[in-house]
Amino acid sequence: MTRVTGDWLTRDATQRVMAMLEEAGFLAYAVGGCVRNALLGEPVADVDISTDARPETVIALAEAARLKAVPTGIDHGTITVVCDGQGYEITTFRADIETDGRRAVVRFATDVAEDALRRDFTMNALYADRRGALIDPLGGLPDLHARRFRFIEDPDTRIREDYLRILRFFRFSAWYADPAQGMDPDALAAIAANLDGLGQLSAERVGAETLKLLSASDPLFAVSVMNQTGVLAHILPGAVVTALGPLIVHETALGLPADPLRRMAVMGFFDGAALRLSRAQQRHLALYQSLIGASDTLSDIAYRHGAETARDLAALRAASFETAPNPDALARIDHAAQARFPVTARDLMPDIQGPDLGQTLRDLEAQWIASDFTLDRNRLLARVKKA
């Protein structure tokens, strides 16, 4: 018998919350991503719990156990219970009775199999009790073992319930699927038939899902299929996949962590506002846009924007222009990032003032950068005296 294991399940807080429900006569199952990831040997972040207890009962039980209960999604049956500083989303078994592609009206259920049927993918409809016993109402375990993502029952129906599932299909595929298995043809046909539904989604939901997808270690296969099905053109208009593969190769060679903004940039997508990205993320994309084809050296970029940005640009330029990063330039990045211009305005005053002061400082700084930051203060000031 397959069993679910992991520190996330055996820790005191998890056991206490699940026992709180069980000891009151209710079912309590860990569900979804925590079970999926545990079985795949992947890290587990959040622990979601499914139960046949109604939301008001969950609140009462939590209060009796002196735990904090927050009605984070009570209309959909979700209560967040906080134990030892850890939040657990506890959701009553439920079934969708009405959907519009973005949100659902639900009714509560008492059967775990009915709860499983309203979920998105077979691999996400796996449950485990607090002892690690696996509950697989829909037979999703073989799909998990094969690392194959399939919609539950009819893909077209699942997608029309929530069009974000199109992006979730590719996101989960990027993170967990085996490219050698290919992608489910029925799922791809349903996705291609429902592309217009993506237009119903908020920019925030699309942006958040896209960032998660592009944060996978190697999303190339998933993004390539998104391009073939027309999904990519809907969410990242104008994006081109050609340089994404080379970028991932250079990221690995340079020891760079996966970064969704770097990957957007290499595909030529810079409109962070369209995805409602944060202002900091939008500025970062704009910086990439301004520097990929600029004449600034990596040393110049490291000095002005930091070593991390310079290494990003080394990978972006190599992927975009089909070259290899220059080892010598890479070796100078850290030195350049730590360099500090040795001349200040006070060194030039009162002999130079006004607009000439700023221009002279800029000229000296350019000479200092061109010298690979080797000119010291005295030699730079000597050049001013000779001028």
Buried (B, 14 or more C-beta within 10 A) or exposed (E): EEEBEBEBBEBEBBBBBBEBBBEBEBBBBBBBBBBBBBBBEEEBEEBBBBBBBBBEBBBBBBEEBEBEBBEEEBEBBBBBBBBEEBBBBBBBBBBBEEBEBBEBEBEBBEEBEBBBBBBBBBBBBBBBBBEBEBBBBBEBBEBBEBBBBBBBEEBBEBBBBBBBBBBBBBBBBBBBBEBEEEBBEEBBEBBEBBBEBBEEBEEEBBBBBBBBBBBBEBBBBBBBBBBEBEBBEBBBEEBEBEBBBBBBBBBEEBEBEBBBBBBBBBBBBBBBEBBBBEEEBBEBBBBBBEBBEEEBBBBBBBBBBBBBBBBBBBBBBBBBEEEEBBEEBBEBBEBBBEBEBBBEEEBBEEEBEEEEBEEBBEBBBEEBBEEEBEBEBEEBBEBBEEE
